[in-house]
């Protein structure tokens, strides 16, 4: 999975949440992300690209970060995020 087209992000798109729910990172199908921290909505926004199970982030301020998905867990720098399950 490479590139930035919407379909390329199908496996990562959705809400990723820290175990305590404090950090919520939404990966959007258009290659954008929106991360909330506690009560601070849109604390970080920017774009991401996916290569295999690796993510590269570029914040709208120019800050860069990386992440990797292993065993359905997103390891984003020092954060550990889990895919939010939608109620059935």
Biopython code that builds the backbone (N, CA, C, O; Angstrom):
import numpy as np
from Bio.PDB.StructureBuilder import StructureBuilder

atoms = [
    (1, "UNK", "N", (0.857, -1.162, 0.000)),
    (1, "UNK", "CA", (0.000, 0.000, 0.000)),
    (1, "UNK", "C", (0.906, 1.229, 0.000)),
    (1, "UNK", "O", (1.644, 1.458, 0.959)),
    (2, "UNK", "N", (0.854, 2.009, -1.056)),
    (2, "UNK", "CA", (1.687, 3.205, -1.161)),
    (2, "UNK", "C", (0.889, 4.350, -1.712)),
    (2, "UNK", "O", (-0.238, 4.172, -2.174)),
    (3, "UNK", "N", (1.480, 5.546, -1.663)),
    (3, "UNK", "CA", (0.860, 6.701, -2.282)),
    (3, "UNK", "C", (-0.065, 7.440, -1.350)),
    (3, "UNK", "O", (-0.082, 7.213, -0.141)),
    (4, "UNK", "N", (-0.852, 8.353, -1.956)),
    (4, "UNK", "CA", (-1.752, 9.168, -1.144)),
    (4, "UNK", "C", (-3.194, 9.138, -1.632)),
    (4, "UNK", "O", (-4.035, 9.853, -1.087)),
    (5, "UNK", "N", (-3.501, 8.339, -2.632)),
    (5, "UNK", "CA", (-4.883, 8.272, -3.106)),
    (5, "UNK", "C", (-5.761, 7.627, -2.047)),
    (5, "UNK", "O", (-5.291, 6.805, -1.259)),
    (6, "UNK", "N", (-7.028, 7.996, -2.026)),
    (6, "UNK", "CA", (-7.950, 7.533, -1.005)),
    (6, "UNK", "C", (-7.966, 6.027, -0.797)),
    (6, "UNK", "O", (-7.909, 5.572, 0.345)),
    (7, "UNK", "N", (-8.044, 5.237, -1.869)),
    (7, "UNK", "CA", (-8.123, 3.791, -1.730)),
    (7, "UNK", "C", (-6.872, 3.200, -1.099)),
    (7, "UNK", "O", (-6.943, 2.145, -0.470)),
    (8, "UNK", "N", (-5.735, 3.853, -1.254)),
    (8, "UNK", "CA", (-4.497, 3.342, -0.690)),
    (8, "UNK", "C", (-4.511, 3.356, 0.829)),
    (8, "UNK", "O", (-3.723, 2.649, 1.457)),
    (9, "UNK", "N", (-5.389, 4.146, 1.429)),
    (9, "UNK", "CA", (-5.439, 4.277, 2.877)),
    (9, "UNK", "C", (-6.527, 3.423, 3.516)),
    (9, "UNK", "O", (-6.764, 3.524, 4.719)),
    (10, "UNK", "N", (-7.191, 2.583, 2.723)),
    (10, "UNK", "CA", (-8.353, 1.847, 3.217)),
    (10, "UNK", "C", (-8.054, 1.048, 4.480)),
    (10, "UNK", "O", (-8.928, 0.935, 5.340)),
    (11, "UNK", "N", (-6.870, 0.497, 4.625)),
    (11, "UNK", "CA", (-6.551, -0.345, 5.777)),
    (11, "UNK", "C", (-6.257, 0.445, 7.043)),
    (11, "UNK", "O", (-6.266, -0.135, 8.129)),
    (12, "UNK", "N", (-5.997, 1.736, 6.947)),
    (12, "UNK", "CA", (-5.653, 2.536, 8.126)),
    (12, "UNK", "C", (-6.705, 3.577, 8.470)),
    (12, "UNK", "O", (-6.683, 4.140, 9.564)),
    (13, "UNK", "N", (-7.620, 3.837, 7.558)),
    (13, "UNK", "CA", (-8.628, 4.876, 7.751)),
    (13, "UNK", "C", (-9.498, 4.562, 8.959)),
    (13, "UNK", "O", (-9.915, 3.422, 9.164)),
    (14, "UNK", "N", (-9.760, 5.584, 9.748)),
    (14, "UNK", "CA", (-10.639, 5.439, 10.895)),
    (14, "UNK", "C", (-10.050, 6.117, 12.118)),
    (14, "UNK", "O", (-9.048, 6.828, 12.033)),
    (15, "UNK", "N", (-10.678, 5.888, 13.240)),
    (15, "UNK", "CA", (-10.260, 6.500, 14.492)),
    (15, "UNK", "C", (-9.336, 5.556, 15.247)),
    (15, "UNK", "O", (-9.633, 4.374, 15.420)),
    (16, "UNK", "N", (-8.209, 6.102, 15.692)),
    (16, "UNK", "CA", (-7.236, 5.374, 16.502)),
    (16, "UNK", "C", (-7.159, 6.088, 17.848)),
    (16, "UNK", "O", (-7.054, 7.314, 17.895)),
    (17, "UNK", "N", (-7.210, 5.330, 18.941)),
    (17, "UNK", "CA", (-7.371, 5.916, 20.270)),
    (17, "UNK", "C", (-6.367, 5.300, 21.244)),
    (17, "UNK", "O", (-6.096, 4.100, 21.193)),
    (18, "UNK", "N", (-5.816, 6.137, 22.134)),
    (18, "UNK", "CA", (-4.945, 5.623, 23.195)),
    (18, "UNK", "C", (-5.793, 4.825, 24.188)),
    (18, "UNK", "O", (-7.009, 5.009, 24.256)),
    (19, "UNK", "N", (-5.164, 3.955, 24.944)),
    (19, "UNK", "CA", (-5.889, 3.087, 25.886)),
    (19, "UNK", "C", (-6.728, 3.894, 26.872)),
    (19, "UNK", "O", (-7.804, 3.448, 27.272)),
    (20, "UNK", "N", (-6.255, 5.069, 27.267)),
    (20, "UNK", "CA", (-6.999, 5.896, 28.227)),
    (20, "UNK", "C", (-7.984, 6.849, 27.549)),
    (20, "UNK", "O", (-8.692, 7.591, 28.230)),
    (21, "UNK", "N", (-8.035, 6.835, 26.211)),
    (21, "UNK", "CA", (-8.963, 7.682, 25.465)),
    (21, "UNK", "C", (-8.557, 9.144, 25.370)),
    (21, "UNK", "O", (-9.287, 9.945, 24.787)),
    (22, "UNK", "N", (-7.412, 9.509, 25.928)),
    (22, "UNK", "CA", (-6.968, 10.904, 25.930)),
    (22, "UNK", "C", (-6.582, 11.390, 24.531)),
    (22, "UNK", "O", (-6.834, 12.541, 24.174)),
    (23, "UNK", "N", (-5.969, 10.503, 23.747)),
    (23, "UNK", "CA", (-5.525, 10.865, 22.401)),
    (23, "UNK", "C", (-6.394, 10.129, 21.397)),
    (23, "UNK", "O", (-6.561, 8.911, 21.468)),
    (24, "UNK", "N", (-6.951, 10.902, 20.450)),
    (24, "UNK", "CA", (-7.807, 10.336, 19.407)),
    (24, "UNK", "C", (-7.310, 10.858, 18.055)),
    (24, "UNK", "O", (-7.386, 12.052, 17.765)),
    (25, "UNK", "N", (-6.804, 9.940, 17.248)),
    (25, "UNK", "CA", (-6.257, 10.327, 15.948)),
    (25, "UNK", "C", (-7.134, 9.729, 14.852)),
    (25, "UNK", "O", (-7.233, 8.510, 14.710)),
    (26, "UNK", "N", (-7.766, 10.609, 14.082)),
    (26, "UNK", "CA", (-8.596, 10.153, 12.975)),
    (26, "UNK", "C", (-7.803, 10.239, 11.686)),
    (26, "UNK", "O", (-7.348, 11.311, 11.289)),
    (27, "UNK", "N", (-7.644, 9.091, 11.035)),
    (27, "UNK", "CA", (-6.983, 9.031, 9.730)),
    (27, "UNK", "C", (-8.086, 9.034, 8.679)),
    (27, "UNK", "O", (-8.900, 8.113, 8.614)),
    (28, "UNK", "N", (-8.102, 10.060, 7.872)),
    (28, "UNK", "CA", (-9.160, 10.271, 6.884)),
    (28, "UNK", "C", (-8.779, 9.639, 5.547)),
    (28, "UNK", "O", (-7.592, 9.493, 5.255)),
    (29, "UNK", "N", (-9.763, 9.263, 4.733)),
    (29, "UNK", "CA", (-9.480, 8.586, 3.467)),
    (29, "UNK", "C", (-8.759, 9.456, 2.441)),
    (29, "UNK", "O", (-8.205, 8.930, 1.476)),
    (30, "UNK", "N", (-8.755, 10.780, 2.631)),
    (30, "UNK", "CA", (-8.087, 11.658, 1.671)),
    (30, "UNK", "C", (-6.616, 11.910, 2.016)),
    (30, "UNK", "O", (-5.977, 12.770, 1.411)),
    (31, "UNK", "N", (-6.074, 11.156, 2.997)),
    (31, "UNK", "CA", (-4.673, 11.332, 3.361)),
    (31, "UNK", "C", (-4.435, 12.421, 4.395)),
    (31, "UNK", "O", (-3.292, 12.817, 4.622)),
    (32, "UNK", "N", (-5.496, 12.907, 5.022)),
    (32, "UNK", "CA", (-5.382, 13.910, 6.090)),
    (32, "UNK", "C", (-5.616, 13.222, 7.426)),
    (32, "UNK", "O", (-6.233, 12.158, 7.487)),
    (33, "UNK", "N", (-5.118, 13.835, 8.493)),
    (33, "UNK", "CA", (-5.419, 13.350, 9.832)),
    (33, "UNK", "C", (-5.801, 14.515, 10.723)),
    (33, "UNK", "O", (-5.453, 15.667, 10.467)),
    (34, "UNK", "N", (-6.532, 14.176, 11.782)),
    (34, "UNK", "CA", (-6.964, 15.159, 12.770)),
    (34, "UNK", "C", (-6.824, 14.492, 14.132)),
    (34, "UNK", "O", (-7.473, 13.483, 14.407)),
    (35, "UNK", "N", (-5.979, 15.058, 14.974)),
    (35, "UNK", "CA", (-5.698, 14.446, 16.270)),
    (35, "UNK", "C", (-6.178, 15.340, 17.407)),
    (35, "UNK", "O", (-5.840, 16.522, 17.474)),
    (36, "UNK", "N", (-6.971, 14.751, 18.298)),
    (36, "UNK", "CA", (-7.456, 15.450, 19.486)),
    (36, "UNK", "C", (-6.659, 14.970, 20.696)),
    (36, "UNK", "O", (-6.266, 13.807, 20.780)),
    (37, "UNK", "N", (-6.432, 15.888, 21.624)),
    (37, "UNK", "CA", (-5.748, 15.572, 22.882)),
    (37, "UNK", "C", (-6.635, 16.046, 24.012)),
    (37, "UNK", "O", (-6.790, 17.249, 24.222)),
    (38, "UNK", "N", (-7.221, 15.108, 24.745)),
    (38, "UNK", "CA", (-8.136, 15.480, 25.821)),
    (38, "UNK", "C", (-9.293, 16.293, 25.279)),
    (38, "UNK", "O", (-9.973, 15.867, 24.345)),
    (39, "UNK", "N", (-9.519, 17.458, 25.857)),
    (39, "UNK", "CA", (-10.598, 18.342, 25.415)),
    (39, "UNK", "C", (-10.184, 19.228, 24.240)),
    (39, "UNK", "O", (-11.004, 19.977, 23.709)),
    (40, "UNK", "N", (-8.948, 19.145, 23.843)),
    (40, "UNK", "CA", (-8.440, 19.991, 22.750)),
    (40, "UNK", "C", (-8.654, 19.306, 21.398)),
    (40, "UNK", "O", (-7.866, 18.455, 20.986)),
    (41, "UNK", "N", (-9.727, 19.692, 20.723)),
    (41, "UNK", "CA", (-10.042, 19.135, 19.405)),
    (41, "UNK", "C", (-9.076, 19.698, 18.369)),
    (41, "UNK", "O", (-8.644, 20.845, 18.477)),
    (42, "UNK", "N", (-8.743, 18.903, 17.380)),
    (42, "UNK", "CA", (-7.842, 19.312, 16.297)),
    (42, "UNK", "C", (-6.539, 19.897, 16.845)),
    (42, "UNK", "O", (-6.049, 20.913, 16.352)),
    (43, "UNK", "N", (-5.990, 19.250, 17.861)),
    (43, "UNK", "CA", (-4.720, 19.698, 18.439)),
    (43, "UNK", "C", (-3.610, 19.624, 17.392)),
    (43, "UNK", "O", (-2.727, 20.480, 17.347)),
    (44, "UNK", "N", (-3.669, 18.599, 16.561)),
    (44, "UNK", "CA", (-2.706, 18.439, 15.468)),
    (44, "UNK", "C", (-3.472, 18.014, 14.229)),
    (44, "UNK", "O", (-4.320, 17.124, 14.288)),
    (45, "UNK", "N", (-3.170, 18.652, 13.113)),
    (45, "UNK", "CA", (-3.770, 18.276, 11.829)),
    (45, "UNK", "C", (-2.668, 18.272, 10.786)),
    (45, "UNK", "O", (-1.665, 18.974, 10.919)),
    (46, "UNK", "N", (-2.863, 17.485, 9.761)),
    (46, "UNK", "CA", (-1.870, 17.430, 8.696)),
    (46, "UNK", "C", (-2.207, 16.332, 7.712)),
    (46, "UNK", "O", (-3.364, 15.944, 7.546)),
    (47, "UNK", "N", (-1.168, 15.842, 7.066)),
    (47, "UNK", "CA", (-1.369, 14.790, 6.064)),
    (47, "UNK", "C", (-0.488, 13.599, 6.409)),
    (47, "UNK", "O", (0.491, 13.714, 7.147)),
    (48, "UNK", "N", (-0.861, 12.465, 5.859)),
    (48, "UNK", "CA", (-0.079, 11.252, 6.068)),
    (48, "UNK", "C", (-0.019, 10.463, 4.770)),
    (48, "UNK", "O", (-0.898, 10.567, 3.915)),
    (49, "UNK", "N", (1.023, 9.684, 4.646)),
    (49, "UNK", "CA", (1.139, 8.742, 3.533)),
    (49, "UNK", "C", (1.423, 7.368, 4.123)),
    (49, "UNK", "O", (1.953, 7.242, 5.227)),
    (50, "UNK", "N", (1.058, 6.346, 3.363)),
    (50, "UNK", "CA", (1.204, 4.968, 3.819)),
    (50, "UNK", "C", (2.057, 4.203, 2.834)),
    (50, "UNK", "O", (1.837, 4.261, 1.624)),
    (51, "UNK", "N", (3.039, 3.481, 3.363)),
    (51, "UNK", "CA", (3.843, 2.559, 2.568)),
    (51, "UNK", "C", (3.854, 1.241, 3.324)),
    (51, "UNK", "O", (4.521, 1.113, 4.350)),
    (52, "UNK", "N", (3.119, 0.268, 2.821)),
    (52, "UNK", "CA", (2.985, -0.993, 3.541)),
    (52, "UNK", "C", (2.275, -0.744, 4.860)),
    (52, "UNK", "O", (1.130, -0.293, 4.880)),
    (53, "UNK", "N", (2.959, -1.040, 5.966)),
    (53, "UNK", "CA", (2.368, -0.801, 7.290)),
    (53, "UNK", "C", (3.009, 0.403, 7.976)),
    (53, "UNK", "O", (2.811, 0.619, 9.172)),
    (54, "UNK", "N", (3.779, 1.187, 7.216)),
    (54, "UNK", "CA", (4.479, 2.359, 7.747)),
    (54, "UNK", "C", (3.744, 3.641, 7.343)),
    (54, "UNK", "O", (3.306, 3.776, 6.201)),
    (55, "UNK", "N", (3.614, 4.575, 8.282)),
    (55, "UNK", "CA", (2.988, 5.859, 8.015)),
    (55, "UNK", "C", (3.992, 6.979, 8.221)),
    (55, "UNK", "O", (4.777, 6.956, 9.169)),
    (56, "UNK", "N", (3.963, 7.951, 7.333)),
    (56, "UNK", "CA", (4.742, 9.179, 7.470)),
    (56, "UNK", "C", (3.755, 10.325, 7.613)),
    (56, "UNK", "O", (2.837, 10.472, 6.806)),
    (57, "UNK", "N", (3.948, 11.132, 8.642)),
    (57, "UNK", "CA", (3.068, 12.254, 8.943)),
    (57, "UNK", "C", (3.798, 13.573, 8.704)),
    (57, "UNK", "O", (4.987, 13.694, 8.996)),
    (58, "UNK", "N", (3.079, 14.558, 8.171)),
    (58, "UNK", "CA", (3.579, 15.928, 8.093)),
    (58, "UNK", "C", (2.465, 16.817, 8.641)),
    (58, "UNK", "O", (1.411, 16.973, 8.024)),
    (59, "UNK", "N", (2.721, 17.391, 9.808)),
    (59, "UNK", "CA", (1.775, 18.289, 10.460)),
    (59, "UNK", "C", (1.651, 19.564, 9.629)),
    (59, "UNK", "O", (2.572, 19.923, 8.895)),
    (60, "UNK", "N", (0.523, 20.238, 9.745)),
    (60, "UNK", "CA", (0.317, 21.478, 8.999)),
    (60, "UNK", "C", (1.338, 22.556, 9.357)),
    (60, "UNK", "O", (1.523, 23.506, 8.596)),
    (61, "UNK", "N", (1.999, 22.421, 10.501)),
    (61, "UNK", "CA", (3.046, 23.373, 10.894)),
    (61, "UNK", "C", (4.415, 22.975, 10.353)),
    (61, "UNK", "O", (5.379, 23.728, 10.492)),
    (62, "UNK", "N", (4.510, 21.773, 9.724)),
    (62, "UNK", "CA", (5.776, 21.302, 9.164)),
    (62, "UNK", "C", (6.457, 20.229, 9.993)),
    (62, "UNK", "O", (7.435, 19.636, 9.537)),
    (63, "UNK", "N", (5.966, 19.961, 11.201)),
    (63, "UNK", "CA", (6.505, 18.913, 12.064)),
    (63, "UNK", "C", (6.289, 17.562, 11.400)),
    (63, "UNK", "O", (5.230, 17.324, 10.819)),
    (64, "UNK", "N", (7.271, 16.676, 11.474)),
    (64, "UNK", "CA", (7.135, 15.353, 10.877)),
    (64, "UNK", "C", (7.191, 14.274, 11.953)),
    (64, "UNK", "O", (7.797, 14.460, 13.008)),
    (65, "UNK", "N", (6.555, 13.155, 11.671)),
    (65, "UNK", "CA", (6.538, 12.018, 12.581)),
    (65, "UNK", "C", (6.310, 10.756, 11.749)),
    (65, "UNK", "O", (5.978, 10.826, 10.566)),
    (66, "UNK", "N", (6.493, 9.615, 12.387)),
    (66, "UNK", "CA", (6.270, 8.341, 11.710)),
    (66, "UNK", "C", (5.432, 7.434, 12.588)),
    (66, "UNK", "O", (5.262, 7.682, 13.781)),
    (67, "UNK", "N", (4.917, 6.391, 11.987)),
    (67, "UNK", "CA", (4.163, 5.388, 12.710)),
    (67, "UNK", "C", (4.236, 4.062, 11.982)),
    (67, "UNK", "O", (4.539, 4.007, 10.791)),
    (68, "UNK", "N", (3.958, 3.009, 12.703)),
    (68, "UNK", "CA", (3.935, 1.665, 12.126)),
    (68, "UNK", "C", (2.772, 0.900, 12.731)),
    (68, "UNK", "O", (2.493, 1.014, 13.924)),
    (69, "UNK", "N", (2.100, 0.124, 11.901)),
    (69, "UNK", "CA", (1.021, -0.724, 12.382)),
    (69, "UNK", "C", (1.558, -2.142, 12.485)),
    (69, "UNK", "O", (2.031, -2.725, 11.509)),
    (70, "UNK", "N", (1.471, -2.681, 13.703)),
    (70, "UNK", "CA", (1.888, -4.062, 13.955)),
    (70, "UNK", "C", (0.798, -4.732, 14.784)),
    (70, "UNK", "O", (0.384, -4.218, 15.823)),
    (71, "UNK", "N", (0.347, -5.875, 14.313)),
    (71, "UNK", "CA", (-0.687, -6.628, 15.026)),
    (71, "UNK", "C", (-1.894, -5.759, 15.352)),
    (71, "UNK", "O", (-2.407, -5.804, 16.470)),
    (72, "UNK", "N", (-2.347, -4.974, 14.390)),
    (72, "UNK", "CA", (-3.538, -4.117, 14.496)),
    (72, "UNK", "C", (-3.395, -3.012, 15.538)),
    (72, "UNK", "O", (-4.397, -2.486, 16.023)),
    (73, "UNK", "N", (-2.159, -2.657, 15.888)),
    (73, "UNK", "CA", (-1.879, -1.568, 16.818)),
    (73, "UNK", "C", (-1.026, -0.542, 16.079)),
    (73, "UNK", "O", (-0.078, -0.908, 15.384)),
    (74, "UNK", "N", (-1.359, 0.748, 16.227)),
    (74, "UNK", "CA", (-0.597, 1.829, 15.603)),
    (74, "UNK", "C", (0.401, 2.385, 16.611)),
    (74, "UNK", "O", (0.025, 2.963, 17.630)),
    (75, "UNK", "N", (1.659, 2.201, 16.308)),
    (75, "UNK", "CA", (2.737, 2.750, 17.125)),
    (75, "UNK", "C", (3.181, 4.038, 16.449)),
    (75, "UNK", "O", (3.877, 4.009, 15.435)),
    (76, "UNK", "N", (2.775, 5.163, 17.017)),
    (76, "UNK", "CA", (3.013, 6.483, 16.435)),
    (76, "UNK", "C", (3.985, 7.219, 17.352)),
    (76, "UNK", "O", (3.596, 7.768, 18.383)),
    (77, "UNK", "N", (5.260, 7.219, 16.955)),
    (77, "UNK", "CA", (6.323, 7.756, 17.809)),
    (77, "UNK", "C", (6.230, 7.078, 19.177)),
    (77, "UNK", "O", (6.405, 5.862, 19.251)),
    (78, "UNK", "N", (5.965, 7.802, 20.252)),
    (78, "UNK", "CA", (5.874, 7.191, 21.586)),
    (78, "UNK", "C", (4.459, 6.774, 21.964)),
    (78, "UNK", "O", (4.236, 6.253, 23.057)),
    (79, "UNK", "N", (3.516, 6.997, 21.077)),
    (79, "UNK", "CA", (2.119, 6.672, 21.365)),
    (79, "UNK", "C", (1.786, 5.252, 20.915)),
    (79, "UNK", "O", (2.361, 4.736, 19.956)),
    (80, "UNK", "N", (0.850, 4.638, 21.623)),
    (80, "UNK", "CA", (0.293, 3.350, 21.227)),
    (80, "UNK", "C", (-1.200, 3.573, 21.067)),
    (80, "UNK", "O", (-1.894, 3.911, 22.026)),
    (81, "UNK", "N", (-1.692, 3.380, 19.840)),
    (81, "UNK", "CA", (-3.094, 3.666, 19.523)),
    (81, "UNK", "C", (-3.780, 2.412, 19.005)),
    (81, "UNK", "O", (-3.193, 1.608, 18.282)),
    (82, "UNK", "N", (-5.034, 2.272, 19.394)),
    (82, "UNK", "CA", (-5.838, 1.123, 19.011)),
    (82, "UNK", "C", (-6.999, 1.590, 18.149)),
    (82, "UNK", "O", (-7.579, 2.650, 18.384)),
    (83, "UNK", "N", (-7.329, 0.782, 17.148)),
    (83, "UNK", "CA", (-8.448, 1.158, 16.273)),
    (83, "UNK", "C", (-9.745, 1.138, 17.087)),
    (83, "UNK", "O", (-10.050, 0.166, 17.778)),
    (84, "UNK", "N", (-10.493, 2.231, 16.986)),
    (84, "UNK", "CA", (-11.769, 2.319, 17.690)),
    (84, "UNK", "C", (-12.775, 1.428, 16.976)),
    (84, "UNK", "O", (-12.943, 1.509, 15.759)),
    (85, "UNK", "N", (-13.422, 0.602, 17.727)),
    (85, "UNK", "CA", (-14.432, -0.288, 17.161)),
    (85, "UNK", "C", (-15.780, 0.399, 17.197)),
    (85, "UNK", "O", (-16.194, 0.930, 18.227)),
    (86, "UNK", "N", (-16.460, 0.385, 16.065)),
    (86, "UNK", "CA", (-17.792, 0.982, 16.004)),
    (86, "UNK", "C", (-18.789, 0.039, 16.647)),
    (86, "UNK", "O", (-18.699, -1.175, 16.461)),
    (87, "UNK", "N", (-19.750, 0.583, 17.410)),
    (87, "UNK", "CA", (-20.764, -0.283, 18.024)),
    (87, "UNK", "C", (-21.555, -1.020, 16.953)),
    (87, "UNK", "O", (-21.845, -0.461, 15.894)),
    (88, "UNK", "N", (-21.900, -2.255, 17.223)),
    (88, "UNK", "CA", (-22.661, -3.041, 16.236)),
    (88, "UNK", "C", (-24.132, -3.001, 16.491)),
    (88, "UNK", "O", (-24.904, -3.609, 15.750)),
]
sb = StructureBuilder()
sb.init_structure("model")
sb.init_model(0)
sb.init_chain("A")
sb.init_seg("    ")
for serial, (resi, resn, name, xyz) in enumerate(atoms, 1):
    if name == "N":
        sb.init_residue(resn, " ", resi, " ")
    sb.init_atom(name, np.array(xyz, "f"), 0.0, 1.0, " ", f" {name:<3s}", serial, name[0])
structure = sb.get_structure()
